[in-house]
Amino acid sequence: MNRPQFPTTPESTPNTTPESPTQDSLESLIQSAVADGFAQLRKELTPPPRRFTNPIDPDDTASDTFSIPATVKRYSSLKNFTGQNADEKAYRFGMFCLGVYGKKQGIEFCLKNNIPLIAGTGDIQTKTSHENVNTSSGFLVPDEFQNDLIDLRETFGVFRQNAKVVPMASDTRSDPRRVNGVTAYFVGESQAATLSDKSWDRVRLTAKKLMVLTKYSNELNEDAVLNIGDDLAGEIAYAFALKEDQCGFNGDGSATYGGITGVVQKLLSVDPNPANILGITGSSGTGYASTYNSITLADFNRLVASLPEYADVPGKAKFYCSKLFWGSVMMRIATAAGGNRVSQIINTENKKSFLGYDVVITQVLPKVPAINQVACLFGNLAMAARLGDRRQTTIQMSEHALNAFEQDEVVIRGTERFDIVVHDVGDPAPSAGPARSAQAGNVAGPIVGLITGAS
């Protein structure tokens, strides 16, 4: 059946002309419009590019880049500052020292390069009109140099590298320490359980002031400041690191060590008789008044065996001894063990290790044989001791202290504040006294020692 044909009008014509978009093209148009809208919005919200202009007075604003003046002389290679920017760091530290001394060029350099000259009282040094301006409280070392000094102390200092270092926001810090945990008990039917509680004590750190004094020629000047800064940083850092090692390992609680008791004395104080101390291993043989030759491999095996398993953390458990002990005892035992070719002994990489553990050399431990001497330590120092770091290093200079005026010298004083607490060295033998272990089920602590014989 043929349907009647009706005339068409422009209003009833389907929307299929080339000038009119299809459904697909309409969606594309909408998506394009939305994308253009978001692009414009992002453009409007994006801040304009930062433009840098030269300051009107270059002396009032620090430059974005820093370079050492051509007049600066290098009298020797740098020994302490290292890395890509070693020269710049040494020079900036030297200029900071000139500013502390009150030299006009040093003060102006610090002000221009945003190096704060902050006195220990909190006052900021802004005077640039005359030299020899100083303060009785010294100047705080800025953070950029403080980090360098800490790196140098860690390079020189064994104890700081391996103990647990905790920041001290004030002169004292007290941290809880777990002494014993809960205990599991068997119970019968309808019987009450036995109550057990964790027990805690506290590790208390009290910052102590450490000071170093050194002299320099009064002819401090800008052209030699590169080596002055390098030498000063090294001397101050080395002195601090040496004292920290002496206190941490050998401190006996006297004023010489700032009241700090180190690892060796802590171990020996567990019981008057070293044979009763679980953290002390007695060495074999005799003749220790003159030589370590009686120490055997079996002695080291017993020393390693005495360390609790919780402290035997890979990379953390280490031997600590002097270079003489390493060379005359450990290397002697290793080379005598056999199985090595001459080429292996000669060409072995210079990494000190023994029985699979790293050996850390610290020259504050015994370098001369003696009887009843803790000659070598082994264990996890981070679990046994804490070093509280107040990080308030200050530097001060004087032309009058220690006859400096008569000798045309300047006395430089550096100070730091820290404390060391050795809090875990284990217990005496069960028959010698009550157990006081910080780790349930263990009697030796996380650091143990090898002691020479009594003859």
C-alpha positions as CSV (number, residue, x, y, z in Angstrom):
1,M,0.0,0.0,0.0
2,N,1.5,3.3,-1.0
3,R,1.5,5.9,1.6
4,P,0.6,9.5,0.6
5,Q,3.5,11.9,0.1
6,F,3.4,15.1,2.1
7,P,5.3,18.2,1.1
8,T,8.2,19.0,3.3
9,T,9.1,22.3,4.9
10,P,12.4,23.6,6.2
11,E,11.1,23.3,9.8
12,S,10.4,19.6,9.3
13,T,13.5,18.7,7.4
14,P,15.8,16.3,9.5
15,N,18.9,17.9,11.0
16,T,21.3,16.2,8.5
17,T,22.6,19.1,6.5
18,P,26.4,19.7,6.3
19,E,25.9,22.9,8.2
20,S,24.3,21.2,11.2
21,P,26.5,18.9,13.4
22,T,25.6,15.3,14.1
23,Q,25.3,13.8,17.6
24,D,29.0,12.7,17.6
25,S,30.3,16.0,16.4
26,L,28.1,17.8,19.0
27,E,29.8,15.7,21.8
28,S,33.2,16.5,20.4
29,L,32.3,20.2,20.4
30,I,31.2,20.1,24.0
31,Q,34.4,18.3,25.1
32,S,36.5,20.7,23.2
33,A,34.8,23.7,24.9
34,V,35.1,22.2,28.3
35,A,38.9,21.5,27.7
36,D,39.4,25.0,26.5
37,G,37.6,26.3,29.6
38,F,39.8,24.4,32.0
39,A,42.9,25.4,30.1
40,Q,41.9,29.1,30.5
41,L,41.1,28.6,34.2
42,R,44.5,27.0,34.8
43,K,46.2,29.9,33.0
44,E,44.4,32.4,35.2
45,L,45.2,30.5,38.4
46,T,48.9,30.0,37.6
47,P,51.1,32.7,39.2
48,P,53.2,34.9,36.9
49,P,56.8,33.8,36.4
50,R,59.2,35.1,39.0
51,R,61.4,37.9,37.8
52,F,64.7,38.7,39.3
53,T,66.1,42.2,39.2
54,N,69.5,43.4,40.4
55,P,69.2,45.3,43.7
56,I,69.8,49.0,43.7
57,D,72.5,48.5,46.3
58,P,74.3,45.2,45.9
59,D,75.9,45.5,49.3
60,D,72.5,45.3,51.0
61,T,71.4,42.0,49.4
62,A,73.1,38.7,49.2
63,S,73.7,37.4,45.7
64,D,71.9,34.2,44.5
65,T,75.2,32.6,43.6
66,F,78.4,32.5,45.7
67,S,82.0,32.3,44.5
68,I,85.3,32.6,46.3
69,P,87.1,35.8,45.6
70,A,90.1,35.5,43.3
71,T,92.4,37.0,46.0
72,V,91.9,34.1,48.3
73,K,95.0,31.9,48.6
74,R,95.1,28.1,49.1
75,Y,98.2,27.4,51.2
76,S,97.6,23.6,51.3
77,S,94.9,21.1,50.3
78,L,91.8,20.9,52.5
79,K,92.0,18.2,55.1
80,N,88.6,18.4,56.7
81,F,85.9,19.8,54.5
82,T,85.1,17.4,51.7
83,G,82.7,17.0,48.8
84,Q,81.8,19.1,45.8
85,N,81.5,22.4,47.6
86,A,84.4,21.9,50.1
87,D,86.2,25.1,49.2
88,E,83.0,27.2,49.5
89,K,82.1,25.6,52.9
90,A,85.6,26.1,54.3
91,Y,85.7,29.7,53.1
92,R,82.3,30.6,54.5
93,F,83.2,29.1,57.8
94,G,86.4,31.0,57.9
95,M,84.6,34.3,57.1
96,F,82.1,33.4,59.9
97,C,85.1,33.1,62.3
98,L,86.4,36.5,61.1
99,G,82.9,37.9,61.9
100,V,83.0,36.3,65.3
101,Y,86.4,37.9,65.9
102,G,84.9,41.3,65.0
103,K,86.8,41.8,61.8
104,K,84.8,44.3,59.6
105,Q,85.2,42.3,56.4
106,G,83.9,39.2,58.2
107,I,80.9,40.9,59.7
108,E,80.0,42.5,56.4
109,F,80.4,39.1,54.6
110,C,78.1,37.4,57.1
111,L,75.5,40.1,56.7
112,K,75.6,40.1,52.9
113,N,75.5,36.3,52.7
114,N,72.8,35.7,55.3
115,I,75.1,34.0,57.8
116,P,73.7,34.9,61.2
117,L,76.0,36.2,63.9
118,I,73.9,35.3,66.9
119,A,75.4,35.6,70.3
120,G,74.8,33.0,73.0
121,T,72.5,35.6,74.6
122,G,70.3,35.6,71.5
123,D,71.5,39.1,70.4
124,I,72.2,39.5,66.6
125,Q,75.4,41.2,65.7
126,T,74.8,44.0,63.2
127,K,77.7,46.3,63.9
128,T,80.1,46.9,61.0
129,S,81.8,50.1,61.9
130,H,84.7,48.7,63.9
131,E,86.7,45.6,64.6
132,N,87.3,43.4,67.6
133,V,83.6,43.2,68.6
134,N,82.9,40.1,70.6
135,T,80.7,38.8,73.4
136,S,81.4,36.9,76.6
137,S,78.8,34.2,75.7
138,G,80.3,33.5,72.3
139,F,78.4,33.0,69.0
140,L,76.2,30.1,68.0
141,V,77.5,28.2,65.0
142,P,74.9,28.5,62.2
143,D,73.1,25.4,61.0
144,E,75.1,25.2,57.8
145,F,78.4,24.9,59.7
146,Q,76.9,23.0,62.6
147,N,76.1,20.2,60.1
148,D,79.6,20.2,58.8
149,L,81.0,20.0,62.3
150,I,78.7,17.1,63.2
151,D,79.8,15.3,60.0
152,L,83.4,15.8,61.0
153,R,82.8,14.6,64.5
154,E,81.1,11.5,63.1
155,T,84.1,11.0,60.8
156,F,86.6,11.2,63.6
157,G,84.4,9.9,66.5
158,V,83.6,6.2,66.8
159,F,81.2,6.4,69.7
160,R,79.0,9.1,68.0
161,Q,78.8,7.0,64.8
162,N,77.6,3.8,66.6
163,A,75.7,4.9,69.7
164,K,72.1,6.0,69.5
165,V,72.2,9.8,69.2
166,V,69.1,11.6,70.5
167,P,68.5,15.3,70.2
168,M,68.0,17.3,73.4
169,A,65.6,20.2,73.2
170,S,66.7,21.3,76.7
171,D,69.5,20.7,79.1
172,T,67.9,17.4,80.4
173,R,66.0,14.6,78.7
174,S,64.4,11.5,80.3
175,D,63.3,8.5,78.2
176,P,61.5,5.4,79.5
177,R,63.2,2.1,79.2
178,R,61.6,-1.4,79.3
179,V,63.2,-3.5,82.1
180,N,60.9,-6.6,82.1
181,G,57.8,-7.7,80.2
182,V,54.7,-9.7,81.1
183,T,55.0,-13.4,81.9
184,A,52.8,-16.3,80.6
185,Y,51.5,-18.9,83.1
186,F,49.7,-22.2,82.8
187,V,46.3,-22.1,84.5
188,G,44.0,-24.9,85.4
189,E,40.3,-25.1,84.8
190,S,38.3,-22.5,86.8
191,Q,41.6,-21.1,88.2
192,A,42.5,-17.4,88.3
193,A,45.4,-16.2,86.1
194,T,48.6,-14.9,87.7
195,L,49.0,-11.2,87.2
196,S,52.2,-9.8,85.7
197,D,53.1,-6.3,84.6
198,K,55.7,-4.7,82.4
199,S,58.3,-2.8,84.4
200,W,60.1,0.4,83.3
201,D,62.8,2.7,84.5
202,R,64.2,5.9,82.9
203,V,67.3,6.9,81.1
204,R,68.2,10.4,82.1
205,L,70.5,12.6,80.0
206,T,71.9,15.9,81.4
207,A,73.8,18.1,79.0
208,K,77.4,18.9,80.0
209,K,79.5,21.6,78.5
210,L,82.7,20.6,76.6
211,M,85.2,23.2,75.7
212,V,88.2,23.4,73.3
213,L,90.8,26.2,73.2
214,T,93.3,26.9,70.4
215,K,95.6,29.7,69.3
216,Y,96.1,31.4,66.0
217,S,98.2,34.3,64.7
218,N,96.5,37.6,65.2
219,E,97.0,38.3,61.5
220,L,93.7,36.8,60.6
221,N,92.9,38.0,57.1
222,E,90.5,37.3,54.2
223,D,93.0,36.0,51.7
224,A,94.0,33.1,54.0
225,V,90.6,32.3,55.4
226,L,90.1,29.2,53.2
227,N,92.7,27.2,55.1
228,I,91.9,28.9,58.4
229,G,88.3,27.7,58.2
230,D,89.3,24.2,57.2
231,D,91.8,23.9,60.0
232,L,89.6,25.4,62.7
233,A,86.7,23.1,61.8
234,G,88.9,20.1,61.9
235,E,90.6,21.0,65.2
236,I,87.4,21.7,67.0
237,A,85.6,18.6,65.6
238,Y,88.5,16.3,66.4
239,A,88.8,17.6,69.9
240,F,85.1,17.1,70.6
241,A,85.1,13.6,68.9
242,L,88.1,12.4,70.9
243,K,86.6,13.5,74.2
244,E,83.3,11.8,73.3
245,D,85.1,8.6,72.6
246,Q,87.1,8.8,75.8
247,C,84.0,9.4,77.8
248,G,81.8,6.8,76.0
249,F,84.4,4.0,76.2
250,N,86.6,4.7,79.2
251,G,84.8,7.2,81.4
252,D,85.0,6.4,85.1
253,G,82.4,8.9,86.4
254,S,85.1,11.4,87.5
255,A,85.3,15.1,86.6
256,T,87.9,14.3,83.9
257,Y,85.0,12.6,82.0
258,G,82.3,15.1,83.0
259,G,80.8,12.6,85.4
260,I,80.2,10.1,82.5
261,T,80.7,6.4,83.0
262,G,81.7,4.6,79.9
263,V,81.1,1.1,78.6
264,V,84.3,-0.5,80.1
265,Q,83.6,0.7,83.6
266,K,79.9,-0.1,83.3
267,L,80.8,-3.7,82.5
268,L,83.3,-4.0,85.3
269,S,80.9,-2.4,87.8
270,V,78.3,-5.2,87.4
271,D,80.2,-7.3,89.9
272,P,83.5,-6.9,91.8
273,N,84.7,-10.3,90.4
274,P,84.9,-10.2,86.6
275,A,84.4,-13.9,86.5
276,N,80.8,-13.3,87.8
277,I,79.9,-10.9,85.0
278,L,78.0,-12.6,82.1
279,G,79.1,-9.8,79.8
280,I,82.8,-10.4,80.4
281,T,84.7,-13.2,78.7
282,G,88.1,-14.2,80.2
283,S,90.9,-14.8,77.7
284,S,93.2,-17.9,77.8
285,G,96.8,-18.2,78.9
286,T,99.1,-15.9,80.8
287,G,101.8,-13.2,80.1
288,Y,99.4,-10.3,79.5
289,A,101.6,-7.9,81.3
290,S,103.7,-7.7,78.1
291,T,101.8,-9.3,75.2
292,Y,98.4,-10.4,73.8
293,N,99.8,-13.6,72.3
294,S,97.9,-15.9,74.6
295,I,94.5,-14.8,73.2
296,T,93.1,-17.6,71.0
297,L,90.3,-18.0,68.4
298,A,88.4,-19.9,71.0
299,D,88.3,-16.8,73.2
300,F,86.6,-14.8,70.4
301,N,84.2,-17.7,69.8
302,R,83.1,-17.5,73.4
303,L,82.9,-13.7,73.3
304,V,80.6,-13.8,70.2
305,A,78.5,-16.6,71.8
306,S,77.9,-14.5,74.9
307,L,76.1,-11.7,73.0
308,P,72.3,-12.1,73.2
309,E,70.6,-12.9,69.9
310,Y,68.4,-9.7,70.1
311,A,71.6,-7.6,69.8
312,D,73.2,-9.6,67.0
313,V,71.7,-7.3,64.3
314,P,73.5,-7.5,60.9
315,G,75.6,-4.4,60.4
316,K,75.1,-3.2,64.0
317,A,77.0,-5.8,66.0
318,K,80.7,-5.0,65.7
319,F,84.1,-5.4,67.4
320,Y,85.7,-2.3,69.0
321,C,89.5,-2.3,69.6
322,S,92.7,-0.4,69.1
323,K,94.8,-0.6,65.9
324,L,97.5,-2.5,67.8
325,F,95.0,-5.1,69.1
326,W,93.6,-5.6,65.6
327,G,97.0,-6.1,64.0
328,S,98.7,-8.2,66.7
329,V,95.7,-10.4,67.7
330,M,92.9,-10.5,65.1
331,M,95.2,-10.5,62.1
332,R,97.5,-13.0,63.7
333,I,94.7,-15.4,64.3
334,A,93.2,-14.9,60.9
335,T,96.4,-15.5,59.0
336,A,97.3,-18.5,61.1
337,A,94.0,-20.1,60.4
338,G,95.2,-21.3,57.0
339,G,93.3,-21.6,53.7
340,N,94.6,-18.3,52.4
341,R,97.0,-17.8,49.5
342,V,99.8,-15.2,49.6
343,S,98.0,-13.1,47.0
344,Q,94.8,-13.0,49.0
345,I,96.7,-11.8,52.1
346,I,98.6,-9.1,50.2
347,N,95.7,-7.9,47.9
348,T,92.8,-8.2,50.4
349,E,90.5,-5.1,50.4
350,N,91.4,-2.8,53.3
351,K,88.1,-3.5,55.2
352,K,88.6,-4.6,58.7
353,S,86.4,-7.5,59.7
354,F,86.7,-10.6,61.9
355,L,84.5,-13.7,62.2
356,G,82.0,-12.1,59.8
357,Y,81.7,-8.8,61.8
358,D,83.0,-5.4,61.1
359,V,86.0,-4.2,63.3
360,V,85.9,-0.6,64.4
361,I,89.2,1.0,65.4
362,T,89.2,3.4,68.3
363,Q,92.5,4.5,69.7
364,V,91.0,5.2,73.1
365,L,90.8,1.5,73.8
366,P,94.0,-0.2,75.1
367,K,97.1,0.0,72.9
368,V,99.5,-1.5,75.5
369,P,98.9,-5.0,77.0
370,A,98.2,-5.3,80.7
371,I,96.6,-7.8,83.1
372,N,92.9,-7.6,83.9
373,Q,92.3,-5.3,81.0
374,V,89.2,-5.1,78.9
375,A,91.0,-5.0,75.6
376,C,88.2,-5.6,73.1
377,L,84.4,-4.9,73.0
378,F,81.8,-6.6,70.9
379,G,78.2,-5.9,70.4
380,N,75.5,-3.5,69.4
381,L,76.5,-0.1,70.9
382,A,73.2,1.6,69.8
383,M,71.3,-0.7,72.1
384,A,73.7,-0.2,75.0
385,A,74.2,3.6,75.1
386,R,72.7,6.9,74.2
387,L,74.5,10.1,73.3
388,G,72.3,13.2,74.0
389,D,73.2,16.0,71.6
390,R,72.3,19.5,72.7
391,R,73.9,20.8,69.5
392,Q,74.5,24.3,70.9
393,T,78.1,24.7,69.5
394,T,79.5,28.2,70.1
395,I,82.7,29.9,69.1
396,Q,84.3,32.8,70.8
397,M,87.6,34.6,70.3
398,S,89.8,36.7,72.6
399,E,93.1,38.7,72.3
400,H,93.8,38.6,76.0
401,A,93.3,35.1,77.3
402,L,96.3,32.8,77.8
403,N,98.9,35.6,77.2
404,A,97.6,36.1,73.7
405,F,98.1,39.8,73.8
406,E,101.8,39.5,74.6
407,Q,102.3,36.9,71.8
408,D,100.2,38.7,69.2
409,E,97.8,35.8,69.0
410,V,94.1,35.2,69.2
411,V,92.6,32.5,71.4
412,I,89.6,30.6,69.9
413,R,87.2,28.8,72.1
414,G,84.6,26.3,70.9
415,T,82.0,24.7,73.1
416,E,79.4,21.9,72.8
417,R,76.9,20.4,75.2
418,F,76.2,16.7,75.3
419,D,75.8,13.7,77.6
420,I,76.4,9.9,77.3
421,V,74.6,7.3,79.3
422,V,75.5,3.6,79.0
423,H,72.3,2.0,80.2
424,D,72.5,-1.7,79.4
425,V,75.5,-4.0,80.0
426,G,73.7,-7.1,81.3
427,D,73.7,-8.9,84.7
428,P,76.0,-10.7,87.0
429,A,75.9,-14.5,87.1
430,P,72.7,-15.9,88.7
431,S,74.7,-17.0,91.8
432,A,76.3,-13.6,92.2
433,G,73.1,-11.5,92.5
434,P,69.6,-10.8,91.2
435,A,69.0,-10.6,87.4
436,R,68.5,-7.1,86.1
437,S,68.4,-7.7,82.4
438,A,66.6,-5.1,80.1
439,Q,65.6,-8.0,77.9
440,A,63.5,-10.8,79.4
441,G,65.3,-14.2,79.3
442,N,68.8,-12.8,78.7
443,V,71.6,-12.1,81.2
444,A,74.3,-10.6,79.1
445,G,73.8,-7.1,77.7
446,P,74.0,-5.8,74.1
447,I,77.7,-5.0,74.5
448,V,80.2,-7.5,75.9
449,G,83.9,-7.5,76.5
450,L,87.1,-9.6,76.4
451,I,89.3,-9.3,79.4
452,T,92.9,-10.4,79.7
453,G,94.1,-12.8,82.5
454,A,95.4,-11.8,85.9
455,S,99.0,-12.8,85.1
